[in-house]
Amino acid sequence: MKMFRKITSLGLAAVLTVTLAACGSTKSDSKQPADSNSPKSTANAAEKINLTMWSQFSDPNSKDGGFIGFYKALDATKAKFPNVEIEHTGIGGEAYKTKIKTASAANDLPDIFFSWGGGFAQPFVAGNRILPMQDLVKDGTINKLVPGTTDNFTFDNKLYGLPTNIATANLYINTELFQAAGAKVPATWEDLLADINALKAKNITPIALGAKDRWPAMFWNSILDIRMGGTAAVNAALNKTGSFNTLEFQAASRKYKELIDAKAFGENPLGTSYDESINMFLTGKAAILYMGAWVNGQINAPESAVKGKVEVVKFPTISGGKGNADEWHGGSGESFFINKDVKNKDRVWEVYKYFMETMAKEVYLAGSGSSAWKGDLGDTSKVDPLAVKIGQLSAKATGFSYWWDQMLSGNDTESMFGSLMKFTAGKVSPEDFNKELQSKINPGK
């Protein structure tokens, strides 16, 4: 599921808003009329139809919980609907974005495709490219969803995608390294600073951070903003109804700089990739990791050097901050969209909602994120203990603020990353960083 994050940093806005146009590629062996899309004209369940599906799940053998859940759901859906041939194409990394851009320009998007909500999805909505679902979910589907999990897929009161899972960023602690350094699990900012000093004194890199890939640095900036300003203020800034240049967010930026100056992230976080940082934590070379639950499977894999040695906790509170320990970075933001002009809509809807609900369950059982769907999850006795603990910790959540690079539109995302990387490199002050964010993302406000 790390790929959930790795391919999210660039936007589609500039290309999609210009080139989006309707297209559909559902193929039917039933010789449907080219323009048929109504319940009366769709193929009946006995007729064979083909569906094209694109995703960023490129490796069927991946141990990432998101990948495991996807492929199990895909297999289950194929078995459930034997007369529906699903042709899946998985493309990893940045290439997935490129493929979507190219397909949009050529009016050749697939019938169903993976995407993110928030600002990332806005060009698809603005280009009238994806199927609204607010009427379809009245078949009882909406009542099966955890409240609030469709927010990132709703635009102008129209729903465009169903959620799968609730993903949160969490603080992972290597208890063995902490014990060796005489550090204690941090509950406050002061605890965290003391831990960093204790770990450094034992020549242990305190925190693994792959800032070379940009978004891991965004995670730290985001949670510090949440602790200092609260999720409501962060979401308001991201939605252009608030400001990034407030006293609380400036204080959060100073906290981030304090960590950088203390070399809490090691000597060269900007030269460290996401994969390298994860490897540092998994091999016991760094003691702390702030990351999404998709790493649970890697941490507790049979061959993992840190299996059974990691504890997951809430991010520490910060005295004087407006945010509390039950406000989280994350939420529900990944989905699959249906091409607006898909044929055999009724049958596709049945396939789609079954796949989404099944994927939500399988991703949870694979230990990577809580389900956004209510109901029986089956045998949970083998669920990763870290996933169970995260579910318990976040059960009383009072607010979520989702990944910035998905809440923001493409150009704003790049502006955010540009400013954040300059700040992380020490080229601008905390105050100038916040001022620059506001001027670039919310100009004139």
C-alpha positions as CSV (number, residue, x, y, z in Angstrom):
1,M,0.0,0.0,0.0
2,K,3.0,2.3,0.1
3,M,2.2,2.8,-3.6
4,F,-1.0,4.5,-2.4
5,R,1.3,7.3,-1.4
6,K,4.1,7.2,-3.9
7,I,2.1,8.1,-6.9
8,T,0.0,10.9,-5.5
9,S,2.3,13.9,-5.6
10,L,1.6,15.3,-9.1
11,G,-1.8,16.6,-10.2
12,L,-3.8,16.0,-13.3
13,A,-5.5,19.3,-13.3
14,A,-3.8,21.1,-16.1
15,V,-4.2,18.2,-18.5
16,L,-7.6,16.9,-17.5
17,T,-9.4,20.2,-17.4
18,V,-8.5,20.7,-21.0
19,T,-8.8,17.3,-22.4
20,L,-11.4,15.5,-20.4
21,A,-14.2,14.3,-22.6
22,A,-16.6,11.5,-22.4
23,C,-15.6,8.0,-23.3
24,G,-16.5,4.5,-22.5
25,S,-14.9,1.2,-23.3
26,T,-17.1,-1.4,-21.7
27,K,-17.3,-4.1,-24.3
28,S,-20.2,-6.4,-24.5
29,D,-20.7,-9.6,-26.5
30,S,-24.4,-9.0,-26.5
31,K,-24.3,-6.6,-29.4
32,Q,-25.6,-3.7,-27.4
33,P,-26.5,-0.6,-29.3
34,A,-23.6,1.9,-29.1
35,D,-25.5,4.4,-27.0
36,S,-27.3,2.0,-24.7
37,N,-26.9,2.8,-21.0
38,S,-30.3,2.5,-19.6
39,P,-31.6,-0.3,-17.4
40,K,-33.9,-1.5,-20.2
41,S,-31.0,-1.7,-22.7
42,T,-28.3,-3.3,-20.5
43,A,-27.2,-6.8,-21.1
44,N,-28.9,-9.4,-18.9
45,A,-26.9,-11.3,-16.3
46,A,-26.5,-14.3,-18.6
47,E,-24.7,-12.3,-21.3
48,K,-21.0,-12.0,-21.2
49,I,-19.6,-8.5,-20.9
50,N,-16.0,-7.3,-20.5
51,L,-14.9,-4.6,-18.1
52,T,-11.6,-2.8,-18.2
53,M,-10.0,-1.8,-14.9
54,W,-6.8,0.2,-14.2
55,S,-5.1,0.5,-10.9
56,Q,-1.7,1.3,-9.3
57,F,-1.6,-2.3,-7.9
58,S,1.0,-3.6,-10.3
59,D,2.5,-6.4,-8.3
60,P,0.3,-9.4,-7.5
61,N,3.0,-10.8,-5.2
62,S,3.4,-7.7,-3.1
63,K,3.2,-8.1,0.7
64,D,1.7,-4.6,1.0
65,G,-1.7,-5.0,2.6
66,G,-3.3,-2.7,0.0
67,F,-2.1,-4.9,-2.8
68,I,-3.1,-8.1,-1.0
69,G,-6.6,-6.8,-0.4
70,F,-6.9,-5.6,-4.0
71,Y,-6.0,-8.9,-5.6
72,K,-8.1,-10.9,-3.2
73,A,-11.1,-8.7,-3.9
74,L,-10.5,-8.9,-7.7
75,D,-10.4,-12.7,-7.6
76,A,-13.5,-12.8,-5.4
77,T,-15.3,-10.5,-7.8
78,K,-14.4,-12.6,-10.8
79,A,-15.7,-15.6,-9.0
80,K,-18.9,-13.9,-8.0
81,F,-19.7,-12.6,-11.5
82,P,-18.5,-15.4,-13.9
83,N,-20.2,-13.6,-16.9
84,V,-18.2,-10.5,-16.4
85,E,-14.7,-10.6,-17.8
86,I,-12.5,-8.1,-15.9
87,E,-9.4,-7.0,-17.7
88,H,-7.1,-5.5,-15.1
89,T,-4.1,-3.4,-15.9
90,G,-1.8,-2.5,-13.0
91,I,0.8,0.3,-13.4
92,G,3.1,1.2,-10.5
93,G,4.6,4.5,-9.5
94,E,4.5,7.7,-11.5
95,A,3.7,5.8,-14.7
96,Y,0.2,5.3,-13.5
97,K,-0.4,9.1,-13.6
98,T,1.1,9.3,-17.0
99,K,-1.2,6.6,-18.3
100,I,-4.3,8.3,-17.0
101,K,-3.2,11.6,-18.5
102,T,-2.6,10.0,-21.8
103,A,-5.8,8.1,-21.8
104,S,-7.7,11.3,-20.9
105,A,-6.2,13.1,-23.8
106,A,-7.1,10.2,-26.1
107,N,-10.6,9.7,-24.7
108,D,-9.7,6.2,-23.8
109,L,-10.1,5.8,-20.0
110,P,-11.1,2.4,-18.8
111,D,-14.5,1.5,-17.4
112,I,-13.3,1.5,-13.8
113,F,-10.1,3.1,-12.5
114,F,-8.3,3.8,-9.3
115,S,-8.1,7.4,-8.1
116,W,-8.0,9.6,-5.1
117,G,-10.6,12.0,-3.8
118,G,-10.3,15.7,-2.9
119,G,-8.6,18.0,-5.2
120,F,-7.1,15.2,-7.2
121,A,-10.5,14.1,-8.4
122,Q,-11.8,17.6,-9.2
123,P,-10.6,17.6,-12.8
124,F,-12.5,14.4,-13.5
125,V,-15.6,15.9,-12.0
126,A,-15.2,19.2,-13.8
127,G,-14.6,17.3,-17.1
128,N,-17.8,15.3,-16.6
129,R,-15.8,12.1,-16.9
130,I,-17.0,10.0,-14.0
131,L,-20.4,8.5,-13.1
132,P,-22.3,10.2,-10.2
133,M,-23.5,7.6,-7.7
134,Q,-25.8,9.6,-5.4
135,D,-28.9,7.9,-6.8
136,L,-27.3,4.4,-7.1
137,V,-26.3,4.3,-3.5
138,K,-30.0,4.7,-2.4
139,D,-30.3,0.9,-3.0
140,G,-29.0,0.5,0.6
141,T,-25.3,0.9,-0.1
142,I,-25.1,4.3,1.6
143,N,-26.3,2.8,4.8
144,K,-23.4,0.3,4.8
145,L,-20.7,3.0,4.8
146,V,-19.1,4.5,7.9
147,P,-20.3,8.1,8.1
148,G,-17.9,10.7,6.8
149,T,-16.0,8.3,4.5
150,T,-17.5,9.6,1.3
151,D,-16.7,13.3,2.0
152,N,-13.6,13.3,-0.2
153,F,-15.6,11.9,-3.1
154,T,-18.5,14.2,-2.9
155,F,-18.6,17.4,-5.0
156,D,-21.6,19.8,-5.2
157,N,-23.6,17.2,-3.3
158,K,-22.9,14.5,-5.9
159,L,-21.1,11.3,-4.9
160,Y,-18.6,10.0,-7.4
161,G,-16.9,7.1,-5.6
162,L,-17.2,4.6,-2.8
163,P,-14.6,4.3,-0.1
164,T,-12.6,1.2,0.8
165,N,-10.6,1.9,3.9
166,I,-9.8,4.4,6.5
167,A,-6.0,5.1,6.5
168,T,-4.3,6.9,9.3
169,A,-0.7,7.9,9.8
170,N,0.6,6.5,13.0
171,L,3.7,6.7,15.2
172,Y,5.6,3.5,15.2
173,I,8.2,2.8,18.0
174,N,10.9,0.2,18.0
175,T,10.7,-0.8,21.6
176,E,14.0,-2.7,21.6
177,L,15.9,0.4,20.5
178,F,13.9,2.6,23.0
179,Q,14.9,0.2,25.8
180,A,18.5,0.3,24.8
181,A,18.5,4.1,24.9
182,G,16.5,4.3,28.1
183,A,13.7,6.2,26.2
184,K,10.0,6.0,27.0
185,V,7.1,5.9,24.7
186,P,6.3,9.6,24.0
187,A,3.0,11.1,25.0
188,T,4.0,14.7,24.7
189,W,6.3,16.9,22.6
190,E,8.7,17.1,25.5
191,D,8.8,13.3,25.7
192,L,9.6,13.1,22.0
193,L,12.5,15.6,22.3
194,A,13.9,13.7,25.2
195,D,13.7,10.4,23.3
196,I,15.5,12.0,20.3
197,N,18.4,13.1,22.6
198,A,18.5,9.7,24.3
199,L,18.6,7.8,21.0
200,K,21.2,10.1,19.5
201,A,23.4,9.5,22.6
202,K,23.4,5.8,21.7
203,N,24.2,6.6,18.0
204,I,20.7,5.5,16.9
205,T,19.0,7.5,14.2
206,P,15.9,8.7,16.0
207,I,13.4,9.0,13.2
208,A,13.4,7.4,9.7
209,L,12.3,10.0,7.1
210,G,12.4,9.6,3.3
211,A,12.1,13.3,2.4
212,K,13.5,12.7,-1.0
213,D,10.1,11.5,-2.0
214,R,8.6,14.7,-0.5
215,W,5.3,13.3,0.8
216,P,6.8,11.6,3.9
217,A,8.1,15.1,4.9
218,M,4.5,16.4,4.3
219,F,3.3,13.9,6.8
220,W,5.4,15.4,9.6
221,N,4.4,19.0,8.6
222,S,0.8,18.0,8.5
223,I,0.6,16.3,11.9
224,L,2.4,19.2,13.6
225,D,-0.1,21.6,12.0
226,I,-2.9,19.3,13.3
227,R,-1.6,19.3,16.8
228,M,-1.0,23.1,16.8
229,G,-4.1,24.3,14.8
230,G,-6.5,21.4,14.9
231,T,-8.0,19.5,11.9
232,A,-10.7,22.0,11.3
233,A,-8.2,24.8,10.7
234,V,-6.0,22.6,8.6
235,N,-8.9,21.5,6.4
236,A,-10.1,25.1,6.1
237,A,-6.7,26.1,4.8
238,L,-6.7,23.2,2.3
239,N,-10.2,24.0,1.2
240,K,-9.2,27.7,0.7
241,T,-11.6,28.9,3.4
242,G,-8.8,29.4,5.9
243,S,-5.2,30.3,6.0
244,F,-1.8,28.6,6.2
245,N,-0.3,31.7,7.7
246,T,-1.6,31.6,11.2
247,L,0.2,31.8,14.5
248,E,-0.6,28.2,15.2
249,F,0.8,27.0,11.9
250,Q,3.9,29.1,12.3
251,A,4.5,27.5,15.6
252,A,4.0,24.1,14.1
253,S,6.6,25.0,11.4
254,R,9.1,26.0,14.2
255,K,8.5,22.5,15.7
256,Y,9.4,20.9,12.4
257,K,12.5,23.0,12.1
258,E,13.4,22.1,15.7
259,L,13.5,18.4,14.7
260,I,15.5,19.1,11.6
261,D,18.1,21.2,13.5
262,A,18.4,18.5,16.1
263,K,19.1,16.0,13.3
264,A,16.1,13.9,14.5
265,F,15.8,12.7,11.0
266,G,19.4,11.8,10.6
267,E,22.1,13.6,8.6
268,N,20.5,13.6,5.2
269,P,16.7,13.1,5.1
270,L,16.4,15.0,1.8
271,G,18.8,12.4,0.3
272,T,16.8,9.5,1.7
273,S,14.0,7.9,-0.3
274,Y,10.8,6.5,1.1
275,D,12.0,2.9,0.5
276,E,15.3,3.6,2.1
277,S,13.7,5.1,5.2
278,I,11.3,2.1,5.5
279,N,14.3,-0.2,5.2
280,M,16.1,1.8,8.0
281,F,13.2,1.2,10.3
282,L,12.7,-2.4,9.3
283,T,16.3,-3.3,9.9
284,G,16.5,-1.6,13.3
285,K,18.6,1.3,12.1
286,A,16.0,4.0,13.1
287,A,13.8,3.9,16.2
288,I,10.7,5.9,15.1
289,L,8.6,6.0,12.0
290,Y,5.5,8.2,11.3
291,M,3.7,6.5,8.5
292,G,0.5,5.0,7.2
293,A,-0.8,1.7,8.4
294,W,0.2,0.1,5.0
295,V,3.6,-0.6,6.6
296,N,2.0,-3.0,9.2
297,G,2.5,-6.0,6.9
298,Q,6.2,-5.2,6.3
299,I,6.8,-4.7,10.0
300,N,5.3,-8.0,11.1
301,A,6.4,-10.0,8.1
302,P,7.9,-13.4,9.1
303,E,11.4,-12.3,7.9
304,S,11.2,-8.8,9.4
305,A,14.0,-8.0,11.9
306,V,11.6,-5.9,13.9
307,K,8.6,-8.3,14.0
308,G,7.1,-8.2,17.5
309,K,9.3,-5.3,18.6
310,V,7.2,-2.4,17.4
311,E,4.5,-0.5,19.2
312,V,2.1,1.9,17.6
313,V,0.9,5.0,19.5
314,K,-0.9,8.3,18.9
315,F,1.2,11.2,17.8
316,P,2.2,13.2,20.9
317,T,0.2,16.2,22.1
318,I,1.8,19.6,22.1
319,S,1.2,22.0,25.0
320,G,-0.6,25.1,23.8
321,G,-1.8,23.5,20.6
322,K,-5.5,23.6,19.6
323,G,-5.4,20.1,18.4
324,N,-5.8,17.0,20.6
325,A,-4.5,13.5,20.6
326,D,-7.7,12.2,18.9
327,E,-7.2,14.2,15.8
328,W,-5.6,12.2,13.0
329,H,-3.8,12.8,9.8
330,G,-5.5,10.5,7.3
331,G,-9.1,9.4,6.7
332,S,-10.7,7.8,3.6
333,G,-9.4,9.1,0.3
334,E,-8.8,6.3,-2.1
335,S,-11.5,5.0,-4.4
336,F,-12.2,3.6,-7.9
337,F,-14.3,5.7,-10.3
338,I,-16.7,4.4,-13.0
339,N,-16.4,6.0,-16.4
340,K,-19.5,8.2,-16.9
341,D,-20.3,6.6,-20.3
342,V,-19.9,3.0,-19.2
343,K,-22.3,0.6,-20.9
344,N,-24.4,-1.9,-18.9
345,K,-24.5,0.5,-16.0
346,D,-26.7,-1.6,-13.8
347,R,-24.5,-4.7,-14.1
348,V,-21.3,-2.6,-13.7
349,W,-22.8,-1.1,-10.5
350,E,-23.4,-4.5,-9.0
351,V,-19.9,-5.6,-9.8
352,Y,-18.4,-2.3,-8.6
353,K,-20.0,-2.2,-5.2
354,Y,-19.3,-5.8,-4.5
355,F,-15.6,-5.3,-5.4
356,M,-15.4,-2.2,-3.2
357,E,-16.9,-3.8,-0.2
358,T,-14.8,-6.9,-0.6
359,M,-11.6,-4.9,-1.0
360,A,-12.4,-2.9,2.2
361,K,-12.7,-6.2,4.1
362,E,-9.7,-7.8,2.6
363,V,-7.4,-4.8,3.1
364,Y,-8.4,-4.7,6.7
365,L,-7.8,-8.4,7.1
366,A,-4.4,-7.9,5.5
367,G,-3.7,-5.5,8.3
368,S,-3.7,-2.3,6.3
369,G,-6.4,0.2,7.3
370,S,-9.8,0.0,8.9
371,S,-12.8,-0.8,6.8
372,A,-15.0,2.1,5.6
373,W,-17.8,-0.4,5.4
374,K,-19.9,-1.6,8.3
375,G,-20.8,-5.2,8.9
376,D,-19.2,-8.6,9.5
377,L,-15.6,-8.7,8.6
378,G,-15.3,-12.4,9.0
379,D,-12.6,-14.1,11.0
380,T,-10.4,-11.3,12.4
381,S,-8.4,-13.5,14.7
382,K,-5.4,-13.3,12.3
383,V,-5.5,-9.6,11.7
384,D,-2.2,-7.9,12.2
385,P,-2.0,-6.8,15.9
386,L,-0.8,-3.4,14.8
387,A,-3.9,-2.9,12.7
388,V,-6.1,-4.0,15.6
389,K,-4.3,-1.5,17.9
390,I,-4.7,1.3,15.3
391,G,-8.4,0.6,15.1
392,Q,-8.7,0.9,18.9
393,L,-6.6,4.1,19.0
394,S,-8.6,5.8,16.3
395,A,-12.0,4.6,17.5
396,K,-12.6,7.8,19.3
397,A,-11.3,10.1,16.6
398,T,-12.7,13.6,16.7
399,G,-11.3,14.8,13.4
400,F,-9.4,13.8,10.3
401,S,-7.3,15.8,7.9
402,Y,-6.4,13.9,4.7
403,W,-3.2,13.8,2.8
404,W,-2.4,17.3,1.5
405,D,-1.3,16.1,-1.9
406,Q,-4.7,14.7,-2.5
407,M,-6.8,17.4,-0.9
408,L,-5.1,20.0,-3.1
409,S,-5.4,20.3,-6.8
410,G,-2.4,19.5,-9.0
411,N,-0.8,22.9,-9.3
412,D,-1.4,23.6,-5.7
413,T,0.2,20.3,-4.7
414,E,3.3,21.2,-6.6
415,S,3.4,24.6,-5.0
416,M,3.1,23.0,-1.6
417,F,5.8,20.5,-2.2
418,G,8.1,23.2,-3.6
419,S,7.8,25.3,-0.6
420,L,8.0,22.4,1.8
421,M,11.3,21.1,0.2
422,K,12.8,24.6,0.5
423,F,11.8,24.8,4.1
424,T,13.1,21.3,4.9
425,A,16.4,22.2,3.2
426,G,16.7,25.2,5.5
427,K,16.4,27.8,2.8
428,V,13.5,29.7,4.3
429,S,12.3,30.5,7.8
430,P,9.2,28.9,9.4
431,E,7.4,32.2,9.1
432,D,8.3,32.7,5.5
433,F,7.3,29.1,4.7
434,N,3.8,29.7,6.0
435,K,3.6,33.0,4.3
436,E,4.7,31.4,1.0
437,L,2.2,28.5,1.3
438,Q,-0.7,31.0,1.8
439,S,0.4,33.2,-1.0
440,K,0.7,30.3,-3.5
441,I,-2.2,28.2,-2.5
442,N,-4.7,30.8,-1.3
443,P,-3.5,34.0,-3.1
444,G,-5.3,37.1,-2.1
445,K,-6.8,35.6,1.0
